[in-house]
């Protein structure tokens, strides 16, 4: 199995969540969140190792988006006057690559 950090590096993930390269206090959290994002993507698209040549950029970006979502929103809902789900474009990015069973 391809190592998750070879798909999205910690440096890329830090930049995506707007942390500087010397802000390494969250590296363990970011690594765990990237692993969770990979598992989530693979649940919809199948094993990332099945992409023969390379993983499509939309999928790697979806992984970064989902990991950033987990990093920025440690809870499933926000409560600022009212409770609401945090919207994402995750499904728009992975939809062309989803495994479909009929």
N, C-alpha and C positions, 0 to 999 in steps of 0.2 A: 504494500500500500504506500502510495506517495505521502511523504510527510506534509502535514498541513502547512507548516511554516515555509515549505518550498513553493506552495501555491500562493500564499499571501504572507509576506515576511512581517516580522514585528515592526521593522522600520516603516513599511507601507501602512500598517495598521495604526502606528503612532501618528503618522502624518494625517491619516484619514480622520482621526478623532482630535486632531489639532494639538497633539502633545509634541514637545520638542524632542530631539534625539537623546538628550540627556535626562529626560523624565522617564526613568525606567522603573519607578515604584509600582507601576500598574502592569508590568510585563507578564506576570503570572496570570492576572485577571484577563488581560487581552488574549493570551494564549488559550486559556480555557474558553473564552467567548468565541474565538476563531474555531476551536474544535466543535463547539456547540453549533456554530453557523454551518460548518461543513456537514455535520450530521443532519441538520435541518435541510440543507440543499440536497444531500444525497437521498433523503426521504422522499423528495419530489422528483429528482432527476436520475436517480440511480448512482452507483459508485462513480466517483470522479475519475477513477482509474480507467473506466470504460471509454472515456473520450480519447480516441486513438492518438491524434497528433498533439493536441493541446486543449486545455480547458478554455472554453469560450470566455472572452473578456466580460460578458454580461454576468456570467456565473461568479467569476472572481469578485466583481464589483458587488454583486448581491451578497456574497459572503462578508465583504467589508461592511456593507450597509447593515446587515443583520447583527454582526458583532458590535458595531458602533451603537446600534439600537439597544443592545443588551448593556453596553457600557454606560450609555447616557440615561437609560431608563431602567433602573435596577428593579423596579416594580412593574407589574403587568398593566397598571392603569395610573393615570395622573389625577390628582384631585386639586384643582384650582378653581374653586367655586362649584364645579361639577365634575363627576368622574367620566372620563372618556378614554377610548382606546387610542394609542399613539399610531397614526397612519404611517405606512411605508410603501415604497414602490417595489418591494422585494419580489412580489409575485409577477409583476410586469416584466421584470428582468429574466426570471427563470422560466416563464411560461413556454417560450419556444423550445426549451430543452427538456420539458417534463416528459416523464414516461406516462404513456396513456394506455390504459387497459379497458377493453370493452367486453 
